[in-house]
Amino acid sequence: MDDPNSSAPAGSLTHHALNQNESLESFSTSDLFAELIKRTCSGSKAESEEHAFLSHQLWTNLRSFSDVHLNRHSTTNLKNLYFALVRPVALLLDSAHRLPIKDATWVELGCGSINPWSFSFLLLAMGAKQAIPIDLDPVGDSKSACLTLVEVAKSIFANPVSIIGYGDSAKITRREILNNLYGFDLEKLGKGLVSGIPKSRLSYRLESVYEMTVPKASVDVVVSMSFLEHVPDVDGAVAAIAGITRPGGYGVHRIDTIDHWSYGHSEIGPLDFLTIDSDEPLIHGCNRLRPKEFIAIFEKHGFEVLDASYGNLVSLTDDQRSAFIPPWSLMPIEDLKPTVLDIAVRLRK
């Protein structure tokens, strides 16, 4: 109802100003978010036009604010996964070794429990037959993960370039994308119901890489992002990966071999865990293998290395290396400097 004391003519639109409250400036963004989540998670609805307007403005801003790689539910995170695990290999390798997507079976190791389905869902939308994400933890919030699949479906249908780039989006039509998502019930997913996911096409499995229930020699592509540095027995893990990969099948893995305790802790150096004298297989959550060692393990288990690139080089002196324990104190400095490995492999026939 119009305010009778307002000078605006009856029936005119109300405009709400975004007034800033200086008393809130001392609060961190995290604290403000936490308070907003607490006030809006009970199922309550906006009770005034002003609340409705401001909440919509906030929702619009937050969609852009949160579209970053660190947000596992974001389009940016999914795009980065696609470009890291699918796109570079297709560009770098010759046509005889491009990763198969159409009618292929993919396994993603260490998909994470926050949003375990999106990458697999994207592959299925692109034409894959089956996708099997694997992790040790159950899905943390299945409703949010289901709702994210609906957002992925909207993005890939409305603007495929935003996720898969110009090259791949030019090779697939919107009609093909819809046809490729057969079996998925988007209405149920929009209500946060896991029953909207056909298990025959997307099967999330809680199991160890050493004891996978995936049939032997049945997978066309196995991928992982920052996973293999966290397994205590890399030799056993790669042997298991070789076991489920069909002859001629592929693997793409990004391996982050830095001391993970250095993330967010400036006092910890990127290779500090190499100074710790311990027989434990994992130090600070990592197995401490250096990038070139992974290459030898893949080759040992019958993989041909098609491409290997090193990144995130750290500065290192002879004096710093001397503080490491063997075998790292004896390694060439040039083998110790790279901390990230991107590797593409193919199982020999």
N, C-alpha and C positions, 0 to 999 in steps of 0.2 A: 504494500500500500504506500502511496506517495505521502511524504511528510507534509502535513497541512501548513507547516510554518516555512516550508521551502519556497524560495522565489522562483524555482524552476516550474515551467508549465506542467500541468497534470499529464501523466502518461510519458514524460520524458525519461530517458535512460539515466540510471544512477551511475556515477563514476566514483570509484574508490581509489584514494591515494595510497601509495606505498610509503606510509610514514615510518621513519626509522626511530627506533627506541635506543637512545644512547646508553641506557643502563645495561643493554644486552651486549654491547661491544666487547666487554671483558670476557664473555663466555666463549669457549672454543667452539669451532664448527661441529666437532664431534659431540659436545655436550648439548648443543642446540638440536642436532639431529636426534639424539637419544630422547630428548624431551618430546619432540614432535612425534616420534615413533610411539612413545608411551601414550600420548594423548589420542592417537589415531588408530591404534591397533585393536581397539575393543569393539570394532564394528559400528562405532558411532558415525553419524553423518553431519555434514555442515548444517548449522541451524540458522544461518542468516545469509543473505545475498553477499555480504562482505566476506564472510568466511569462505563461501563457495568460490568467489572470485579470487581471493588471495591464495587459496589452496590450489586452484587450477594454475595460477601463475607460478606457484612454487613447483608443482608437478612438471610444468613445461620446462622450467629452468633446471630441475634436477635430472631430467632425461639427458640433457647435454652435459651437465656437471659430472654425472656418473659414467658417461660413455668413455671410459678409459680402460687400459689393459688390466689394471689392478682389479677391476670389477669383473668377476668371472661370468656375470650375467650380461655383460655389455656386448654390443655389436663390434666394438673395437677389439675386444679380447678374442672374439670368434674369428674376426678377419685376420688378426695376427696369427692365430693358430693355423688357419687355412694357408696363409702365405708362407708360414714356417715349415709346415709338414706336407703340403701338396704343391703349391705354386712354384717354389724355387727349383724343385727337382724337375718339374715339367719344362722349365725354361732352360736349365743347364744341361740336361741330358738329351741325347739324340732321340728321335721319334721311336726308335726300337725299345727304349727303356722308359717311356713315359708311364707314370703310375696309372693303373687301370681303375676307373671309377664305375663305369657302366657295368651293371650286373656283377660287381665284385663284392667280396667279403672283406671287411676291414676290422682290425682289432686296435683299440686304443688302450695302452697300458698306463696306469696311474692317472686316470681321467679326473680324479678328485671327487669329493662328495658334495661340493657346493653346487655345481652345475654339471653333472656327469653326462648329460645326454646331448647337449647342443651340437658339439662337433660331429657326433655320429648322425644326428638328425640332418645336419647340413649335407653330409655325404650321401645320405639316402635321398634327399631332395635333388641332388645332382645325378642320381641314377644308380647308386650302389644297391646291391640286393639285400645285404645284411650288414649290420654294424654291431660290434660287441665291445662296449667300454668295460674296463676291468679296474677295480680298486679294492682296497682292504676295508674301507669304511662305508657304512650305509649312507644313503642319501640324507643330507642334513635337513633339508626343507623341501620335501617333494612337491608341495603346492607351488612354491616359487619357481622350482625347476620346470614344472609343467607350464606355468605361465610364460616362462622364458621361451619355451618351444613355440608358443603361439606368436611371440614377438619375432622370433627367427623366421617363422613362416611368412609373416607380414613383410619383413625386410627383404627376404630372398625373392618374394613374389613382386613386391612393389618396386624395389630398387636393388636388383641383384649385384650391381656394380659396387654397392656399399660394402659387400662382404667378399665377393669372389673376383672383383676386378673386371676390367673391360674385356680382356681376352677370353676368359672362361664364360662370362655372361653372354657373350655374342654367340656361343656355341649351344645355348640351351634356351628354349622358349618357356614362357610362363605356363603354357598348357602342359609342357613336358614336366615342369616342376610339380604341378598339381597331380599329374598322373603318377609321378614317382613317389608321392607321399601316400600311396594307397595303403589302407589299413589303419592310418592314424585318424583318430576322432578329435578334430580340433575343437568341437563344442565341449567335449569332456575335458580336454586339456585346458581350455579357457576357464573351467571351473576348478582347476587344480587337481584333477583326478588322474592318477597314474593309469587307470584302466583305459585311457585314451591312447596308450602306447601299445602297439602290437608286439608281443614278445618274440614272435617269429622273425621280426625284422630288426628290432632294437632290444638287445638282451643285456641288461646291466648285471654284471656278475661280481659277487664279493668273494674273491679268491686270490691266492698268492700266485705270482708269476711262475713259481716252481710247480704248482699243482693245478694248472688251468684245465678246465673241463672242455675246452675247445677241441673238436676232433683233429686228429693228426693230419698234417698236410692238406688243410682245408682253407687256409686263409691266403688271400691275394696280397694284402698289405698289412703290416704291423707297424704302428707308429707310437711314439712316446715323446712327451715334453717334460724335461727335468724330472725324469724317473729313474734312469739307470744309475745315477750317482747315489741313489738312496737304497739300493739293494745290497745286502751283505755279501752275496755270492754272485758276482757278475757272470762268472763262467757258467754257473748253473742256470742263470736267467737267460743268457743268450742261447744256451743249449735248448731250453724250453721253447724259446721263440723260434728257433730253427725247426723244432719238432712240429709246431702247428702251421708253419709256412709251407705252402705248396712249392715244389721245385719250380724255379723261375719266378717265385714270388718276391716281393720287395719289403724293405724296411726303411723307415725314415725316423731318425732319433736326434733330438737336441739334448745334449748332456751338459749340465752346468757343474763343473768340478771345483768351484770356489768353496772356501770355508763358509758355510751358510750362516754361521754365527756373525759374520761380518756385515750381514744385511741389517741395517738399522743400528749397528754398534760401531761407531767410528774408531773406537779404541782397539778393535780387533782387525788384524790384517787379513787380506784375502787368502793367504796361504799359512796362516798361523797354526792351523791344525796339523801341519806337517812337522811341527816341532814337538808334538805330544808323543811320548813313548808309551804305547799301549798296544796290546794284542787284540783289542776289541775290533770287530769287523767294521763298525761304524763309529766315527768320531764326529761329534756335532751333527749327527744324522747322515753323514756321508761316508762313502767307502774309501775315499782319498786316491782312487786311481786317477792317473793323469790321462789326458785325451788320447795320446798315441797308444796307450795300453788297451783302450777299448777297441781300436782298430785291429790289433793282433788277435783279440778274443773273437771278434766277428769272423775273421778269416779262419781261425782255428775250427769254427763250427760250420764251415762250408759256405760262408757268404763271400761274394765278390764285392769289394768296395767300389762303388760307382763314382762316389764323390765324397770328399771330406774337406771341411773348411774349419779353420780355427778362429776364435774371436775372444774379445775381452782380455787382451794381453795385459799382464801386470808388470810393473817394474820390479826388477830383482837384481841384487848384487851378489858377488861371490861371498861376501861376509854374511849376508842374509841366508844364503843357501847353506852355509856351514852350520847354521843353527838348526837345520832340519835333521831328522833322524834318518838312517838308511831305510829304504833305498833312495829316498828323495835327495839326500845330501850328496849322492853320487851321480845323480842325473845331470845331463847337460842343461844349462840354464835355458836354452832355447826350447827345451821340451817341457820346462816348468812354467814358462811365461803364459802360454795359452790356457784359459780356464773354461772355455766353451767349445764344444765340438758339435758341428752339424754333419751328420753322416747319413748317406744313402747307400743301401746295400741290396744285393740280389742273391737269393739262394741258388747256388749252382744246381743244374739239372743232373 
